Amino acid sequence: MILSRAYLNYISRSFKNWFPVALFMLVCIPAIGQKKMPIILDADTGNEVDDLFAIARVLIEPTWEVLALNATHWQTSHWAVPESMENSHRLNQLLVGQLGLSIKTNRGGVARMYDWGDKAQHSAAAYEIIKQAKNMPSGEKLTVIALGALTNVASAIYIDPGIESRIRLYWLGTSFDFEREVLTRTDFNCMMDIQALETLLQSEVEMTVIPVNVAADMQFDYKTTQSQLSGIHTLGDVLVDRWYNHLDGSRNKRTIWDLALIEAMIHPEWAESVTVTTSKDSGNKEITFYKSIQADKMKAEFFEKIIQYVQDQNRR
């Protein structure tokens, strides 16, 4: 069979026209089909500065689907405002608004769990966790990230124990001496609701924890933070303003505790973890603890991602 020159030219033109489309489909369709990890983020945003940095990083992470942003109280802190949960809820809404996102924000418990009777703090946050855990496909778990007191998470499993096996919890809290394998529970997030921590330790919930003595490596300085974030976007201005005007008075350096957990989750290659079985008085429970983090890489990545996100938004 002999093909005419005209027909060969037609085939050539068709290939040139369709090749970019075929290449786009080959490269992009697998990425489009990738499933995002559904998460609920639970934060005591009004308590300090680090929550806002961590939440901002979560909200721009393309591989995660944030189902809800819950507010947690910090009611027993010595510097707590009269309505600490409501304060956190307002800041959560501010951050979501700065990014122009449509993410559900829920109010959580206004105080720690009770010691007797119905111990749960019934709240929109607790019931959101219950609903989303039940909505997970069979064999899959809902990822809950808790940056403060565990009140909302513990209340959810207290109200509905059937969801314990359907939750994967990541939390910043406790201190852990890895040489002596000694767990202590006198840090801020533990003390905000020790009853909630006890409830989780006695549960079937899968737990991964970054102790405060590990997260302490996430040190930021003000000059670098200001130079990287000021003026690039209202989000950056909010973060810098929060740093400088927060009531605790730290101006030059801060520990951005919560961001350490988020970066360790996104980049597990930058964190070392071990699985430990706690003592009987701590639930005799298997918990994965982050043992160390590569803080410098995490800090650089945070600024890079925020700046990249802003640049992408400006091009739209």
GICOR-V593147 format. One record per helix or strand of 2 or more residues. SS is the DSSP state (@ for helix, = for strand). FROM is the first residue (numbers start at 1). TO is the last residue. Records with the same first field share a line. If there is no record, write none. Layout:
# GICOR-V593147
SS->FROM-TO ; FROM-TO
This chain:
# GICOR-V593147
@->5-33 ; 50-59 ; 84-98 ; 124-135 ; 151-159 ; 161-166 ; 188-192 ; 194-201 ; 212-215 ; 222-229 ; 234-245 ; 257-266 ; 268-270 ; 280-282 ; 295-315
=->37-43 ; 64-71 ; 104-106 ; 142-146 ; 167-172 ; 175-177 ; 182-184 ; 206-210 ; 219-221 ; 253-255 ; 271-277 ; 286-293
